[in-house]
Amino acid sequence: MKMTDKTKYSNISVNKKTYADLQRLSKEILPGETPISISKTVTYLVNCKIEESDNFSNTSKFQAKNLINQVEKKSNKKKGDKNDK
């Protein structure tokens, strides 16, 4: 009997409702209601959340840079410039 490599894996404990939710979600990730393991379901959900977080972070950084650029452009305008409103 082959044992699980403890250097590659860790256990988690979840309450019964969360486990039931994971079982339901495990059938919804792949088309055709082909269930995947609870472990793979957790991995998939974590990766989705990290990707979502990274995308939000990158979007926020981009928006912040644009806002900074706009403020700098306005502050660099000369007083009395005919375009200054």
DOLUM-701533 format. One line per field, with one value per residue: x, y, z of N, C-alpha, C, O, CB in turn; residue number from 1; residue in one letter. Coordinates in nm, 2 decimals. Last residue first. Glycine has a CB too. Layout:
<pts>
n_u (X,...)
n_v (Y,...)
n_w (Z,...)
ca_u (X,...)
ca_v (Y,...)
ca_w (Z,...)
c_u (X,...)
c_v (Y,...)
c_w (Z,...)
o_u (X,...)
o_v (Y,...)
o_w (Z,...)
cb_u (X,...)
cb_v (Y,...)
cb_w (Z,...)
k (NUM,...)
r (A,...)
</pts>
This chain:
<pts>
n_u (-0.98,-0.75,-0.71,-0.57,-0.40,-0.38,-0.12,-0.04,-0.06,0.01,-0.23,-0.33,-0.13,-0.17,-0.42,-0.38,-0.19,-0.36,-0.54,-0.38,-0.30,-0.55,-0.61,-0.40,-0.46,-0.71,-0.63,-0.47,-0.67,-0.84,-0.67,-0.61,-0.87,-0.91,-0.71,-0.79,-1.03,-0.94,-0.79,-1.00,-1.14,-0.95,-0.91,-1.16,-1.18,-0.97,-1.09,-1.32,-1.29,-1.57,-1.84,-2.00,-2.21,-2.15,-1.84,-1.71,-1.85,-2.05,-1.97,-1.86,-2.07,-2.16,-1.94,-1.93,-2.17,-2.09,-1.89,-2.04,-2.19,-2.00,-1.69,-1.36,-1.01,-0.74,-0.40,-0.16,0.12,0.39,0.49,0.35,0.23,0.04,0.16,0.06,0.08)
n_v (7.50,7.58,7.66,7.90,7.94,8.04,7.84,7.55,7.22,7.03,6.94,6.79,6.59,6.47,6.37,6.18,6.01,5.91,5.77,5.57,5.43,5.33,5.16,4.97,4.88,4.76,4.56,4.40,4.33,4.18,3.97,3.86,3.77,3.58,3.40,3.33,3.20,2.99,2.85,2.77,2.60,2.40,2.29,2.19,2.00,1.83,1.73,1.61,1.52,1.58,1.44,1.55,1.69,1.80,1.99,2.05,2.17,2.04,1.85,2.00,2.13,1.92,1.89,2.14,2.12,1.92,2.07,2.27,2.10,2.00,2.19,2.06,2.04,1.93,1.82,1.84,1.72,1.68,1.55,1.32,1.12,0.84,0.51,0.22,-0.12)
n_w (-1.69,-1.93,-2.18,-2.15,-1.85,-1.60,-1.50,-1.68,-1.56,-1.37,-1.26,-1.47,-1.48,-1.22,-1.25,-1.45,-1.32,-1.12,-1.28,-1.39,-1.16,-1.08,-1.29,-1.25,-1.00,-1.06,-1.23,-1.06,-0.87,-1.03,-1.10,-0.85,-0.78,-0.98,-0.91,-0.65,-0.72,-0.88,-0.69,-0.52,-0.69,-0.74,-0.48,-0.43,-0.63,-0.56,-0.32,-0.41,-0.76,-0.99,-1.18,-1.45,-1.56,-1.81,-1.74,-1.41,-1.19,-1.07,-0.89,-0.69,-0.58,-0.41,-0.24,-0.13,0.02,0.20,0.33,0.45,0.63,0.80,0.79,0.72,0.74,0.53,0.50,0.24,0.04,0.01,0.23,0.25,0.01,0.13,0.06,-0.09,0.00)
ca_u (-1.12,-0.77,-0.78,-0.71,-0.40,-0.42,-0.23,0.00,-0.11,0.12,-0.14,-0.40,-0.15,-0.04,-0.40,-0.47,-0.16,-0.24,-0.59,-0.45,-0.20,-0.48,-0.69,-0.41,-0.33,-0.70,-0.72,-0.41,-0.55,-0.89,-0.72,-0.50,-0.80,-1.00,-0.71,-0.66,-1.04,-1.04,-0.72,-0.89,-1.21,-1.01,-0.80,-1.10,-1.28,-0.96,-0.96,-1.33,-1.27,-1.43,-1.78,-1.89,-2.22,-2.20,-1.97,-1.70,-1.73,-2.09,-2.05,-1.77,-1.99,-2.25,-1.99,-1.82,-2.16,-2.20,-1.86,-1.94,-2.26,-2.08,-1.81,-1.47,-1.14,-0.82,-0.55,-0.21,-0.02,0.32,0.56,0.31,0.35,0.04,0.12,0.14,0.00)
ca_v (7.52,7.56,7.53,7.91,7.87,8.13,7.92,7.68,7.32,7.09,7.03,6.91,6.67,6.53,6.47,6.29,6.08,5.98,5.88,5.67,5.50,5.42,5.27,5.05,4.94,4.87,4.66,4.46,4.40,4.30,4.05,3.92,3.87,3.69,3.47,3.39,3.32,3.09,2.91,2.86,2.72,2.48,2.35,2.30,2.11,1.90,1.80,1.72,1.49,1.57,1.49,1.46,1.65,1.67,1.96,1.99,2.23,2.15,1.80,1.91,2.20,1.97,1.78,2.10,2.22,1.90,1.94,2.30,2.18,1.91,2.14,2.15,2.00,2.04,1.80,1.87,1.74,1.75,1.68,1.43,1.20,0.98,0.62,0.34,0.00)
ca_w (-1.66,-1.79,-2.16,-2.20,-1.98,-1.71,-1.46,-1.64,-1.65,-1.46,-1.18,-1.43,-1.60,-1.26,-1.15,-1.47,-1.45,-1.09,-1.19,-1.48,-1.24,-0.99,-1.26,-1.38,-1.02,-0.96,-1.28,-1.18,-0.83,-0.96,-1.20,-0.93,-0.70,-0.96,-1.04,-0.67,-0.63,-0.94,-0.81,-0.47,-0.63,-0.85,-0.56,-0.34,-0.62,-0.69,-0.32,-0.33,-0.62,-0.96,-1.05,-1.41,-1.42,-1.80,-1.81,-1.55,-1.25,-1.16,-1.01,-0.77,-0.67,-0.51,-0.32,-0.21,-0.08,0.11,0.26,0.35,0.52,0.71,0.85,0.70,0.79,0.59,0.52,0.38,0.07,-0.10,0.19,0.34,0.04,0.07,0.15,-0.10,0.00)
c_u (-1.14,-0.91,-0.80,-0.78,-0.55,-0.42,-0.26,-0.13,-0.07,0.07,-0.03,-0.31,-0.22,-0.05,-0.27,-0.45,-0.25,-0.19,-0.47,-0.49,-0.26,-0.37,-0.62,-0.49,-0.34,-0.57,-0.71,-0.50,-0.49,-0.77,-0.78,-0.56,-0.69,-0.94,-0.80,-0.66,-0.90,-1.03,-0.81,-0.82,-1.10,-1.07,-0.85,-0.99,-1.22,-1.06,-0.94,-1.20,-1.29,-1.41,-1.63,-1.82,-2.12,-2.21,-2.02,-1.83,-1.70,-1.97,-2.08,-1.84,-1.90,-2.17,-2.07,-1.86,-2.05,-2.20,-1.97,-1.90,-2.16,-2.14,-1.89,-1.59,-1.24,-0.95,-0.61,-0.35,-0.05,0.18,0.49,0.39,0.32,0.17,0.13,0.08,0.09)
c_v (7.50,7.59,7.50,7.78,7.87,8.07,8.02,7.76,7.46,7.19,7.09,7.00,6.80,6.63,6.54,6.40,6.20,6.07,5.97,5.79,5.61,5.50,5.38,5.17,5.03,4.95,4.78,4.58,4.47,4.39,4.18,4.01,3.94,3.81,3.59,3.47,3.40,3.22,3.01,2.92,2.82,2.61,2.44,2.37,2.22,2.02,1.88,1.80,1.62,1.55,1.48,1.51,1.54,1.61,1.82,1.97,2.18,2.21,1.91,1.85,2.11,2.04,1.82,1.98,2.19,2.00,1.91,2.18,2.22,1.98,2.06,2.10,2.10,1.98,1.92,1.85,1.78,1.78,1.75,1.56,1.32,1.05,0.75,0.45,0.12)
c_w (-1.51,-1.75,-2.02,-2.19,-2.03,-1.85,-1.58,-1.60,-1.59,-1.55,-1.26,-1.35,-1.56,-1.38,-1.18,-1.38,-1.47,-1.21,-1.15,-1.40,-1.33,-1.07,-1.18,-1.36,-1.15,-0.98,-1.19,-1.23,-0.95,-0.92,-1.14,-1.03,-0.77,-0.89,-1.04,-0.80,-0.65,-0.85,-0.87,-0.58,-0.58,-0.80,-0.67,-0.42,-0.54,-0.69,-0.45,-0.32,-0.54,-0.81,-1.05,-1.29,-1.39,-1.66,-1.80,-1.61,-1.39,-1.23,-1.11,-0.89,-0.75,-0.62,-0.44,-0.30,-0.18,-0.01,0.16,0.27,0.41,0.60,0.75,0.76,0.77,0.64,0.56,0.38,0.22,-0.06,0.08,0.31,0.12,0.11,0.08,-0.02,0.00)
o_u (-1.26,-0.96,-0.87,-0.91,-0.64,-0.45,-0.17,-0.23,-0.07,0.15,0.03,-0.32,-0.19,0.00,-0.26,-0.45,-0.20,-0.16,-0.48,-0.48,-0.21,-0.36,-0.64,-0.46,-0.29,-0.57,-0.71,-0.45,-0.45,-0.78,-0.76,-0.50,-0.67,-0.95,-0.76,-0.61,-0.91,-1.03,-0.76,-0.80,-1.12,-1.05,-0.80,-0.99,-1.24,-1.03,-0.90,-1.20,-1.28,-1.51,-1.57,-1.76,-2.15,-2.23,-1.94,-1.93,-1.67,-1.98,-2.12,-1.77,-1.87,-2.19,-2.06,-1.82,-2.06,-2.23,-1.94,-1.88,-2.19,-2.15,-1.87,-1.60,-1.22,-0.99,-0.55,-0.42,0.03,0.11,0.52,0.35,0.26,0.22,0.20,-0.04,0.18)
o_v (7.52,7.70,7.40,7.78,7.85,8.14,8.07,7.74,7.48,7.26,7.19,7.12,6.91,6.74,6.67,6.52,6.30,6.18,6.09,5.90,5.72,5.62,5.50,5.28,5.14,5.07,4.89,4.68,4.59,4.51,4.29,4.12,4.06,3.92,3.70,3.58,3.52,3.33,3.12,3.04,2.94,2.72,2.56,2.49,2.34,2.12,2.00,1.92,1.73,1.57,1.39,1.61,1.45,1.49,1.73,1.95,2.26,2.29,1.88,1.80,2.14,2.02,1.77,1.97,2.20,1.96,1.87,2.19,2.21,1.94,2.07,1.98,2.22,1.87,2.01,1.85,1.74,1.86,1.87,1.66,1.42,1.04,0.77,0.47,0.14)
o_w (-1.46,-1.76,-1.99,-2.19,-1.95,-1.94,-1.64,-1.67,-1.47,-1.62,-1.21,-1.36,-1.60,-1.38,-1.17,-1.42,-1.51,-1.19,-1.16,-1.44,-1.35,-1.05,-1.20,-1.41,-1.15,-0.97,-1.23,-1.27,-0.94,-0.94,-1.20,-1.06,-0.76,-0.92,-1.09,-0.81,-0.65,-0.91,-0.92,-0.58,-0.60,-0.85,-0.69,-0.42,-0.58,-0.75,-0.44,-0.33,-0.60,-0.73,-1.10,-1.29,-1.31,-1.65,-1.78,-1.54,-1.48,-1.33,-1.22,-0.98,-0.87,-0.74,-0.55,-0.42,-0.30,-0.12,0.04,0.15,0.29,0.48,0.63,0.79,0.78,0.60,0.62,0.28,0.30,-0.13,0.05,0.36,0.07,0.22,-0.01,-0.02,0.08)
cb_u (-1.22,-0.67,-0.69,-0.70,-0.35,-0.33,-0.20,0.08,-0.27,0.18,-0.09,-0.52,-0.24,0.07,-0.39,-0.62,-0.16,-0.12,-0.66,-0.57,-0.12,-0.41,-0.82,-0.47,-0.22,-0.71,-0.87,-0.39,-0.45,-0.97,-0.84,-0.42,-0.75,-1.13,-0.75,-0.55,-1.06,-1.18,-0.69,-0.79,-1.30,-1.12,-0.71,-1.05,-1.41,-0.98,-0.85,-1.37,-1.13,-1.35,-1.84,-1.79,-2.36,-2.12,-1.96,-1.62,-1.60,-2.15,-2.18,-1.73,-1.91,-2.36,-2.06,-1.70,-2.14,-2.34,-1.84,-1.82,-2.32,-2.18,-1.89,-1.49,-1.13,-0.86,-0.57,-0.17,-0.10,0.32,0.71,0.34,0.42,-0.08,0.21,0.15,-0.10)
cb_v (7.43,7.64,7.42,7.96,7.72,8.25,8.00,7.76,7.31,6.97,6.95,6.87,6.59,6.43,6.41,6.24,5.98,5.89,5.82,5.60,5.40,5.35,5.23,4.96,4.84,4.81,4.61,4.36,4.31,4.26,3.98,3.81,3.81,3.65,3.37,3.29,3.28,3.03,2.80,2.77,2.68,2.40,2.24,2.24,2.05,1.81,1.69,1.68,1.44,1.70,1.42,1.44,1.59,1.58,2.00,1.86,2.20,2.26,1.74,1.79,2.30,2.07,1.68,2.06,2.36,1.91,1.83,2.36,2.31,1.84,2.26,2.17,1.97,2.15,1.69,2.02,1.61,1.66,1.64,1.39,1.24,1.06,0.62,0.38,0.00)
cb_w (-1.73,-1.70,-2.23,-2.35,-1.97,-1.71,-1.33,-1.75,-1.67,-1.53,-1.06,-1.35,-1.70,-1.29,-1.01,-1.46,-1.57,-1.04,-1.07,-1.54,-1.33,-0.88,-1.20,-1.49,-1.03,-0.82,-1.28,-1.29,-0.76,-0.84,-1.27,-0.99,-0.57,-0.89,-1.15,-0.66,-0.49,-0.94,-0.91,-0.38,-0.52,-0.92,-0.62,-0.21,-0.56,-0.81,-0.32,-0.18,-0.60,-1.01,-0.93,-1.53,-1.40,-1.89,-1.96,-1.54,-1.16,-1.08,-0.96,-0.67,-0.60,-0.45,-0.23,-0.13,-0.02,0.19,0.36,0.42,0.58,0.79,0.91,0.54,0.95,0.48,0.63,0.42,0.04,-0.22,0.14,0.48,-0.10,0.12,0.28,-0.25,0.12)
k (85,84,83,82,81,80,79,78,77,76,75,74,73,72,71,70,69,68,67,66,65,64,63,62,61,60,59,58,57,56,55,54,53,52,51,50,49,48,47,46,45,44,43,42,41,40,39,38,37,36,35,34,33,32,31,30,29,28,27,26,25,24,23,22,21,20,19,18,17,16,15,14,13,12,11,10,9,8,7,6,5,4,3,2,1)
r (K,D,N,K,D,G,K,K,K,N,S,K,K,E,V,Q,N,I,L,N,K,A,Q,F,K,S,T,N,S,F,N,D,S,E,E,I,K,C,N,V,L,Y,T,V,T,K,S,I,S,I,P,T,E,G,P,L,I,E,K,S,L,R,Q,L,D,A,Y,T,K,K,N,V,S,I,N,S,Y,K,T,K,D,T,M,K,M)
</pts>
